[in-house]
Amino acid sequence: MNNLSVIEVLQQTKALQNGHFVLSSGKHSREYVQCQKVLQYPNHGLAFARMLCTKFQGLKINVVIGPALGAVHFELFLAIVLYEANNNVRGLFAEKVRKDNETVFELRRGQELNPGDNVLIVEDVVTTGNSALKIYELVKSFKANPVAVASIIDRTPDVTKFPIPFYSLLQLTLEAYEPGNCPLCAQNLALVKPGSSV
């Protein structure tokens, strides 16, 4: 698969959507990528994971972690592919909780990180990078080693987001508008908030 075929899969599964959307940043956009439309199909999820894993060969990853709900399938697809090469890989997901008037991520349901684990942080789409940064802090709190961030889509390729390497399958620069200066609002198009935000 190349970038063109990644886009083709996004289009075929109707993951690349047009309308009037509010992003996790609060900005508005004409386009939105709903990766769960792709990840419901294991063949696509595994194909994307195999493509992405070629970008960080040599990293000794033994844990893959992503935020629920955004990467809740993709972290497992990546863990499966990495497990095929080294059967000492686990896939975890972190859940949002409110603490001291702030949203943070926690490991629940018996999931755990160990000091010294080499951890790949996974997202489906990176727009602001906030969720992945919060997962980064969670990983560090366990004295584990965050070694890289990976995503299917990078919506902000011009921004350096992370203190560790960042890999993506596809960079999409989709136009976004401040709510007070949004031409879609001016057209009175219905506003949809399709994803979850931290």
N, C-alpha and C positions, 0 to 999 in steps of 0.2 A: 504494500500500500504506500502511496505517496500522498502529499498534501491534497492533490486533486481528488483522490479516492476517499480520503477522510471527509472532505466536503460532500462528496457524492453520498456517502453513508449518512451524514447528517441530514442531507436533503431527502434521501429515500425514507428515512425513519421519521421525518417531519420534526427533527430535533432543532433545526434552524428555523426559527419562527419570525414572522413579521407581524407588527401591530404597534401598540403603545404600551411600553413596559417600564416599570420602575425597578431599577437595579439595586443591589445591596448598598451601593454608594449613595443612594438617594437620587441619583441622576435618572433622567428618562432616556429611553432609546427606542428606535424603530425596530430593532432586531434583538432577539434573545436566543440563547442556545440552551435548550433543555436536554442535557445529556442523558437523563434517565430514559428518554425515548429511545436512545441507542442501547444503553446498558441493560435494558430488559431482555436483550438478545445475547446469550452467552457467546455466540460466534463473533459478534462485533466487539463485545467487551474483551474477549481474549485476544482478538486480532489487534486491538488498540494497545492492550497491555504488552503484547510481544513487540510491537513497534517501539513503544516507549522504553522498554527494558534494554534495547540495543544502545540507548543513549547513555546509560550509566553502568555499563559493564565495568567490572573492576572494583566497584564499591562493594564492600562486604556487608550487605544488608541482611539482617536477620529478622526485622520487624517492618511491616508496612502498616501505617496508620492514617486514617482519614477522618474528617468530621462527618458525623451524621447530621443531616441526611445527605448532603451533597455528594459525598464520595463513598457512600455506604456499600455500593456494589463494586466500584472500581478498585478500592483497596484490596478486595478479595481476589479480583481477576489478576492484579499485579502480584499478589502473594502467591497465587497458584503458579504463575509463570516463573517467578523466582524460585519457588519450591522445586520445580522441575529441574532446575540447575543445581540446587543446593537444598536438600530436604531438611533444612533447619530454619525455615522461614514461617513466621506467623502473621496473620492479618487481623488488625484490631480497628475498632471505630470508637471515637470519642463523642460524648453527648454534651449538649449545651445545658448549663444550669445557671441560675441566677445566684450570685453571691455578692453581698455588700453593694447592691445596686449596679452590678456589672454582670455581663454575660461572659462566662468562662466555659472551658471544656474540661470534662472529667472522664476518667475510665471507670466504667461500671460493669455490672453483670459478671464479675469475676475476672475481667480482663486486667492484665498488669504488664508493666514494663520493668525490666531489671537494669540495675546499674551496668553500664558498658554495652547495652544493646545498641546496635547500629540501625538507625531508624530512617526509613523513607517516608516522608510526609506527602500525602496524595490529596489532590482536589480534582473535581471534574472540570470546572471552569474557574480560572482565577480572574477576578475583576479588580478587587482592591487588595487582595492578599491578606486581609485581616484574619480570616479563619485559619489559614495556614500558619500565620504568625502566632496565633493563640495556641495552636497545636505544638508549634516549636517550643513555646514556653512550658507547655505541659510536659513534653518529652524531657526538657532540661531539668524540670523539677524532680524527675525520677533518677537523675544522674545518668540518663541514657544519652547517646550521641545522635543528634539529628544530622544526617549526612547529605540530604538533598530534598528538594521539593519537586514534585512532578504533577503535571496536569494534562488533560486532553487538550483543552483550549486555554490559551493565554490571551485575554482581551485587552491587556495593557502592556504590549511589548516594549514600549519606550520607557518603562519605569523599572528601576531596580528595587525589588521588593524584599529580598531575603538576605540574611547573612551567610547563607549556604547556597550551593549551586541550584539553579532552577532549570528544569527541562519541561518542554511541552511538545505535543505533536503538531500543533497548529497555532499560529498567531493570527488573530482576527482583530483588526482595528475597526470596531463598530462605533459609529458616531453616537455620542451621548450628549444630553442637554441638561443644563441646570433647570429645575422645575419652573422658575420664573421667566425663563427664556426658551421655552420648548415650543417648537412649531406644531407639534402634535397636540399639545394642549390648546393651542390657538385654533386648531381645527375641531376642537371638542371631541376628539377620539377617546373612546373609553380606555381608562388606565387600568392595567393589569399588573399585579405584583405576583409573579409566577414562582419565585424562589424563596428561600428562607435566608435571613441575614443575621449576623451577630451584632 
